Amino acid sequence: MPDESLYDAIIAVVFQAHYEVGITAFEFERGELVAAAAKLGREAPKNLGDLIYSFRYRNPLPESICATATGDQEWTIEPAGMAKYRFVLAGASRILPREDLFVVKIPDATPEIVEAYTQGDEQALLAKVRYNRLIDIFLGITAYSLQNHLRTTVRDVGQIEIDELYVGVNRNGQQFVVPVQAKGGKDHLSAVQTAQDLRCCQQKFPDLKCRPVSAQFLAGGVIAMFELAMQDGKIRVLDEKHYKLVPAAKISEADLQTYARSN
């Protein structure tokens, strides 16, 4: 397990080295994390990438950093090039599922052998989305997985990784590219990752409409699906649906009648 108190201390030292009242963004380099650990008299974590990941997707930033934000804004960490990052003061950066949404039951088509050997929540979630064609169901298009864990470089951002990339087509022949962000366990979906996925698709697939999707495991095996878009410089939720994969026999006549009425 990572030493989260050390992570907090290191990122706080880096932040205070750059922060001035009124500033809304600044860049820092990965090497500054090592220097901050040395200043604290501690050995730097072996996996510096996990330190950054923890604050982007898992844990809140230290209170000393959060206290400098104003109103409904918060500090986020974005990639800013090779071994570089950027602190940015912006709106809420985490995509949180609603608790009051109706849950739709879908016949579970996940192969048992895949269920048996998936490694970790994220891999299991990506597999369930893929084998149950949840992208098709959610977006109303025919979609095909092009590549998962796509590592690539984006101008003005640096290296990124897209959890899974789909291409698709609708009934009118319009074609789409669908970057998927998947999170399980205690990790949170991030608007920052969606923004960089959007930028990547705009650069590499300029002729395709980009429809970013995020997926997250919820309690009881429910899968939350979000379609996202950029509006006024912020990532917004266009649509959200909750699905539960169950044996076909667990979908009752009453369920089917309810789904028929909702169309």
Secondary structure as UniProt FT lines:
FT   HELIX           4..18
FT   TURN            21..22
FT   STRAND          25..29
FT   HELIX           31..39
FT   TURN            40..41
FT   HELIX           48..53
FT   HELIX           54..58
FT   HELIX           63..66
FT   TURN            67..68
FT   TURN            71..72
FT   STRAND          74..79
FT   TURN            82..83
FT   STRAND          84..90
FT   STRAND          94..95
FT   STRAND          103..107
FT   HELIX           112..117
FT   HELIX           120..131
FT   TURN            132..133
FT   HELIX           134..139
FT   STRAND          142..154
FT   TURN            155..157
FT   STRAND          158..169
FT   TURN            171..172
FT   STRAND          175..183
FT   TURN            185..186
FT   STRAND          189..190
FT   HELIX           191..204
FT   TURN            206..207
FT   STRAND          209..210
FT   STRAND          213..217
FT   HELIX           219..221
FT   STRAND          222..231
FT   TURN            232..233
FT   STRAND          234..246
FT   HELIX           248..250
FT   HELIX           253..262
//
